[in-house]
């Protein structure tokens, strides 16, 4: 990378990267140039090229700040293209240098670096990090609807008939229980099928432990914390929905709506593009920071039609469980999962950057409210 571009040559699309390695290098370079304090947490597995993987953090502002904005990318690995681009864009715009007194920013880049590098939503254990934040000392939640779909959506072999067969199985369940319940069964999280999709695991993953440690070491002094977790794959293309995983009557939701506007949605009442899920990291954040007032939301940017996105997730799951990544079919599936969660077009990148900047400025203003 050739350093910070001049303002006259600034192009928002240059904030977005072609792969994990480039994204990590750009993030660290621009964070360093912007005066950030950098740390790297090394992941226990390697990338597809044999390179080491890290989750990188950057702190901007006074370490004693009681008001902190936390920006997280890569919770769902491959969705890190969006979050990383948004984080880098903020640095390139000079937002870190314009923080009000008493406010700091913590950027967590690639919290699931394995999924980012391997173009997967999940960790190396096939665990969905955003379903992993449950109390594993208790019996995991049951999901009988998923149990009914598990065989159909995790076939032994992949053929021309596989996707039509999966669609028929999903339609049959929807006919019995309704479309909304079928979607909830499919995506809310499951804990009994380790090779299936949206699997929450049997214990805290490395990424969950890493995020817990970052929160402990960096946010112990914070009294007010705003969290924006970048996601993609749900909703209209390019629209960044502001999703809160708390009920509308909660203080956290009311704060988010006051900060970000009336379009804020909740997973509790069906207004959000996402169903209510088990073990999500935003709901867990308040427990990690009991000393702080936490206002957390997901910034969910739409990509392709939901049918294409779920088909890509199912195909990628089969590929890593039973397929050959080097085969033509494997390469085709990897291209589809990337496209399902990252629109590599200039207009989409511009929409991500603009809506991210607005949300971050709103968050900082909210943190300053008495």
Wavefront OBJ file of the C-alpha trace (Angstrom):
o trace
v 0.000 0.000 0.000
v 1.264 3.455 -0.854
v 0.044 5.321 2.203
v -2.900 7.644 2.646
v -4.384 8.993 -0.599
v -4.663 12.745 -0.945
v -8.110 14.238 -0.436
v -8.317 15.200 -4.110
v -7.724 11.601 -5.180
v -9.913 9.991 -2.514
v -12.043 7.150 -3.863
v -14.270 5.297 -1.445
v -14.023 2.002 -3.330
v -10.304 1.832 -2.547
v -11.211 1.163 1.081
v -12.474 -2.303 0.165
v -10.153 -5.255 -0.307
v -9.907 -8.311 -2.529
v -9.122 -10.788 0.254
v -8.404 -11.147 3.960
v -4.661 -10.600 3.632
v -5.057 -7.327 1.802
v -7.782 -6.179 4.191
v -5.613 -6.891 7.238
v -2.587 -5.079 5.789
v -4.640 -2.037 4.796
v -6.393 -1.879 8.156
v -3.141 -2.007 10.090
v -1.442 0.550 7.840
v -4.234 3.105 7.972
v -4.838 2.525 11.689
v -1.153 3.155 12.367
v -1.147 6.294 10.200
v -4.225 7.514 12.079
v -2.493 7.210 15.434
v -4.133 3.981 16.538
v -2.671 1.662 19.162
v -2.534 -1.749 17.483
v -2.736 -5.263 18.889
v -2.874 -8.613 17.086
v -4.428 -11.802 18.453
v -3.205 -14.878 16.580
v -5.751 -17.465 15.484
v -4.899 -21.158 16.065
v -5.425 -22.138 12.400
v -3.834 -20.929 9.161
v -5.354 -19.386 6.069
v -5.814 -21.197 2.734
v -2.404 -19.916 1.618
v -0.718 -21.176 4.779
v -0.389 -17.666 6.229
v -1.103 -16.905 9.867
v -4.424 -15.355 10.742
v -5.047 -12.652 13.321
v -7.818 -10.572 14.745
v -6.446 -7.030 14.884
v -7.587 -4.251 17.179
v -6.929 -0.524 17.025
v -7.638 2.022 19.762
v -8.094 5.723 19.045
v -8.389 8.377 21.701
v -7.577 8.441 25.419
v -7.351 5.083 27.171
v -9.217 6.649 30.078
v -12.236 7.552 27.946
v -15.535 6.666 29.587
v -17.429 6.883 26.279
v -16.330 4.363 23.652
v -17.579 3.414 20.194
v -16.757 -0.200 19.278
v -16.754 -1.227 15.598
v -16.603 -4.967 14.851
v -15.988 -6.590 11.467
v -15.940 -10.218 10.417
v -18.239 -11.820 12.994
v -19.434 -13.900 10.075
v -16.052 -14.256 8.386
v -16.812 -13.640 4.725
v -18.988 -10.678 5.738
v -15.729 -9.046 6.795
v -15.259 -7.554 3.324
v -18.016 -5.090 4.199
v -17.006 -4.323 7.771
v -13.328 -4.055 6.980
v -14.060 -1.676 4.113
v -16.231 0.464 6.369
v -13.557 0.595 9.080
v -10.793 1.469 6.622
v -12.975 4.104 4.983
v -13.501 5.833 8.323
v -9.735 5.907 8.855
v -9.063 7.231 5.362
v -11.644 9.982 5.891
v -9.819 11.089 9.045
v -12.721 10.356 11.379
v -10.371 9.105 14.116
v -8.689 12.517 14.244
v -12.008 14.293 14.778
v -13.163 12.527 17.933
v -14.649 14.824 20.583
v -12.887 15.084 23.921
v -13.598 12.156 26.195
v -14.617 9.768 23.377
v -12.548 6.846 22.101
v -13.011 4.310 19.329
v -12.096 0.616 19.441
v -11.977 -1.118 16.070
v -11.977 -4.929 16.082
v -10.961 -6.113 12.623
v -11.681 -9.691 11.579
v -12.913 -11.152 14.864
v -13.398 -14.405 12.916
v -10.309 -14.256 10.684
v -10.635 -17.896 9.666
v -14.020 -17.353 8.057
v -12.789 -14.148 6.430
v -9.739 -15.837 4.895
v -11.478 -19.063 3.875
v -14.642 -17.300 2.602
v -16.882 -18.901 5.215
v -19.430 -17.499 7.650
v -18.194 -19.859 10.352
v -15.088 -20.626 12.386
v -12.791 -23.593 11.742
v -15.061 -25.704 13.989
v -17.994 -24.921 11.651
v -19.450 -22.737 14.421
v -21.517 -19.641 13.705
v -19.956 -17.106 16.077
v -23.244 -15.236 16.295
v -24.899 -18.369 17.699
v -22.009 -19.235 20.050
v -22.755 -16.863 22.952
v -24.963 -19.179 25.016
v -24.365 -20.559 28.505
v -22.821 -23.948 27.772
v -23.218 -25.055 31.383
v -26.911 -25.495 30.577
v -28.659 -27.712 28.074
v -28.507 -26.060 24.625
v -31.706 -24.755 23.052
v -33.722 -27.246 21.040
v -34.696 -26.583 17.431
v -37.087 -29.313 16.254
v -37.808 -27.522 12.987
v -34.144 -27.649 12.019
v -34.031 -31.322 13.012
v -36.652 -31.985 10.351
v -34.587 -30.201 7.690
v -31.123 -31.398 8.721
v -30.822 -34.343 6.343
v -32.182 -32.493 3.322
v -29.933 -29.432 3.690
v -26.778 -31.462 4.404
v -26.790 -34.047 1.564
v -24.139 -36.705 1.117
v -23.514 -35.729 -2.516
v -24.132 -32.632 -4.631
v -25.869 -32.954 -7.995
v -28.145 -31.026 -10.310
v -31.101 -32.218 -8.222
v -29.720 -31.132 -4.857
v -30.930 -27.551 -4.781
v -34.456 -28.409 -6.046
v -34.670 -31.179 -3.435
v -33.659 -28.748 -0.674
v -36.191 -26.185 -1.884
v -38.951 -28.811 -1.779
v -38.026 -29.831 1.775
v -38.096 -26.220 2.929
v -41.421 -25.610 1.186
v -42.913 -28.698 2.817
v -41.908 -27.503 6.284
v -43.226 -24.010 5.514
v -46.547 -25.499 4.498
v -46.796 -27.305 7.835
v -45.627 -24.551 10.185
v -45.721 -21.341 8.131
v -42.972 -19.466 6.293
v -41.914 -17.388 9.301
v -41.480 -20.443 11.521
v -39.624 -22.305 8.775
v -37.175 -19.415 8.430
v -36.754 -19.249 12.193
v -36.073 -22.999 12.342
v -33.496 -22.723 9.589
v -31.548 -19.677 10.760
v -32.085 -19.001 14.472
v -29.376 -21.423 15.553
v -29.026 -25.135 16.281
v -26.760 -27.132 18.602
v -27.213 -30.792 17.653
v -25.891 -31.051 14.077
v -22.146 -30.205 14.012
v -21.870 -30.443 10.237
v -25.003 -28.392 9.659
v -25.604 -24.697 9.082
v -26.044 -22.060 11.810
v -24.406 -24.437 14.310
v -23.713 -22.845 17.693
v -21.072 -25.286 18.922
v -20.497 -27.051 22.243
v -18.186 -24.527 23.904
v -16.937 -20.963 23.482
v -14.882 -20.578 20.297
v -11.510 -18.868 20.033
v -13.247 -15.827 18.540
v -15.708 -15.572 21.414
v -12.865 -15.835 23.925
v -10.853 -13.239 22.002
v -13.719 -10.745 21.939
v -14.353 -11.335 25.647
v -10.691 -10.618 26.405
v -10.627 -7.483 24.239
v -13.700 -6.156 26.006
v -12.172 -6.957 29.407
v -8.836 -5.294 28.735
v -10.034 -2.299 26.727
v -13.434 -1.367 28.145
v -13.053 -1.752 31.894
v -13.087 2.023 32.382
v -16.011 2.695 30.048
v -19.308 3.917 31.411
v -21.106 4.282 28.062
v -20.415 1.950 25.155
v -21.879 1.966 21.645
v -21.329 -1.133 19.506
v -21.794 -1.435 15.746
v -21.316 -4.944 14.359
v -21.154 -5.033 10.545
v -23.117 -7.766 8.758
v -24.305 -8.526 5.229
v -26.728 -10.819 3.442
v -30.179 -9.701 4.584
v -32.491 -7.076 3.156
v -32.504 -4.935 -0.002
v -29.213 -4.580 -1.859
v -27.074 -1.819 -0.389
v -29.499 -0.814 2.361
v -27.905 -0.875 5.826
v -30.629 -1.865 8.252
v -30.025 -0.923 11.890
v -30.978 -4.013 13.906
v -31.194 -4.171 17.700
v -31.467 -7.538 19.440
v -33.513 -6.136 22.337
v -37.281 -5.562 22.769
v -38.694 -2.182 21.782
v -39.637 -1.429 25.371
v -36.043 -1.853 26.555
v -33.882 1.144 27.422
v -31.216 -0.083 24.973
v -33.668 -0.073 22.059
v -35.048 3.341 22.986
v -31.537 4.777 23.069
v -30.694 3.242 19.701
v -33.847 4.681 18.162
v -33.112 8.115 19.635
v -29.572 8.005 18.214
v -30.173 6.405 14.822
v -33.790 7.247 13.994
v -37.180 5.612 13.680
v -35.986 3.041 11.126
v -34.202 1.019 13.833
v -35.684 -2.490 13.960
v -35.886 -5.217 16.597
v -35.458 -8.968 16.220
v -38.088 -9.380 18.935
v -41.144 -8.195 17.012
v -40.570 -9.311 13.427
v -39.657 -5.845 12.182
v -36.045 -6.838 11.428
v -34.761 -8.705 8.400
v -33.153 -11.124 10.874
v -35.118 -13.561 12.989
v -34.528 -13.635 16.734
v -31.461 -15.819 17.160
v -29.877 -17.824 19.940
v -26.472 -16.860 21.312
v -25.816 -13.606 19.451
v -22.866 -11.465 20.484
v -24.768 -8.184 20.764
v -27.151 -9.578 23.369
v -24.139 -10.937 25.250
v -22.316 -7.591 25.236
v -24.241 -6.157 28.173
v -23.277 -9.161 30.310
v -19.619 -8.679 29.336
v -19.826 -5.017 30.373
v -22.042 -4.973 33.491
v -20.481 -1.697 34.630
v -21.464 0.157 31.447
v -24.530 1.395 29.628
v -24.396 -0.564 26.349
v -26.175 0.456 23.137
v -25.511 -2.224 20.534
v -26.750 -2.751 17.013
v -25.969 -4.692 13.881
v -25.567 -2.741 10.656
v -26.958 -5.288 8.194
v -26.306 -4.521 4.514
v -28.345 -6.289 1.860
v -26.685 -8.143 -1.009
v -28.607 -10.716 -3.060
v -32.099 -12.183 -2.771
v -32.539 -14.235 0.400
v -33.031 -17.437 -1.612
v -29.629 -16.985 -3.259
v -27.948 -16.228 0.056
v -29.283 -19.283 1.874
v -28.504 -21.482 -1.136
v -24.900 -20.257 -1.045
v -24.644 -20.983 2.693
v -25.988 -24.510 2.256
v -23.682 -25.232 -0.689
v -20.624 -23.914 1.126
v -21.480 -25.994 4.178
v -21.662 -29.140 2.022
v -18.400 -28.255 0.288
v -16.396 -28.022 3.517
v -18.067 -31.082 5.031
v -17.929 -33.441 2.052
v -16.678 -31.730 -1.125
v -13.395 -30.832 -2.797
v -12.421 -27.171 -2.565
v -10.048 -27.495 -5.532
v -12.639 -28.943 -7.910
v -14.521 -26.809 -10.456
v -17.663 -27.284 -8.363
v -15.783 -26.237 -5.252
v -14.453 -23.096 -6.893
v -17.916 -22.244 -8.189
v -19.403 -22.605 -4.709
v -16.692 -20.402 -3.183
v -17.406 -17.702 -5.765
v -21.111 -17.872 -4.889
v -20.572 -17.556 -1.128
v -18.348 -14.530 -1.684
v -20.938 -12.873 -3.923
v -23.737 -13.685 -1.482
v -22.089 -11.599 1.246
v -20.004 -9.080 -0.686
v -21.216 -7.090 -3.678
v -17.974 -6.214 -5.426
v -19.476 -3.201 -7.214
v -18.647 0.456 -6.720
v -22.186 1.633 -5.971
v -22.668 -0.963 -3.228
v -19.331 -0.033 -1.630
v -20.313 3.620 -1.707
v -23.613 2.864 0.019
v -21.815 0.854 2.709
v -19.280 3.599 3.396
v -21.816 6.415 3.480
v -24.279 4.676 5.764
v -21.464 3.483 8.023
v -20.062 6.986 8.410
v -23.497 8.364 9.236
v -24.153 5.654 11.834
v -20.756 6.171 13.469
v -21.262 9.930 13.711
v -24.715 9.346 15.190
v -23.216 6.925 17.711
v -20.595 9.413 18.819
v -23.243 12.101 19.202
v -25.347 9.663 21.207
v -22.477 8.808 23.506
v -22.086 12.504 24.303
v -25.713 12.919 25.365
v -26.190 13.301 29.113
l 1 2 3 4 5 6 7 8 9 10 11 12 13 14 15 16 17 18 19 20 21 22 23 24 25 26 27 28 29 30 31 32 33 34 35 36 37 38 39 40 41 42 43 44 45 46 47 48 49 50 51 52 53 54 55 56 57 58 59 60 61 62 63 64 65 66 67 68 69 70 71 72 73 74 75 76 77 78 79 80 81 82 83 84 85 86 87 88 89 90 91 92 93 94 95 96 97 98 99 100 101 102 103 104 105 106 107 108 109 110 111 112 113 114 115 116 117 118 119 120 121 122 123 124 125 126 127 128 129 130 131 132 133 134 135 136 137 138 139 140 141 142 143 144 145 146 147 148 149 150 151 152 153 154 155 156 157 158 159 160 161 162 163 164 165 166 167 168 169 170 171 172 173 174 175 176 177 178 179 180 181 182 183 184 185 186 187 188 189 190 191 192 193 194 195 196 197 198 199 200 201 202 203 204 205 206 207 208 209 210 211 212 213 214 215 216 217 218 219 220 221 222 223 224 225 226 227 228 229 230 231 232 233 234 235 236 237 238 239 240 241 242 243 244 245 246 247 248 249 250 251 252 253 254 255 256 257 258 259 260 261 262 263 264 265 266 267 268 269 270 271 272 273 274 275 276 277 278 279 280 281 282 283 284 285 286 287 288 289 290 291 292 293 294 295 296 297 298 299 300 301 302 303 304 305 306 307 308 309 310 311 312 313 314 315 316 317 318 319 320 321 322 323 324 325 326 327 328 329 330 331 332 333 334 335 336 337 338 339 340 341 342 343 344 345 346 347 348 349 350 351 352 353 354 355 356 357 358 359 360 361 362 363 364 365 366 367 368 369 370
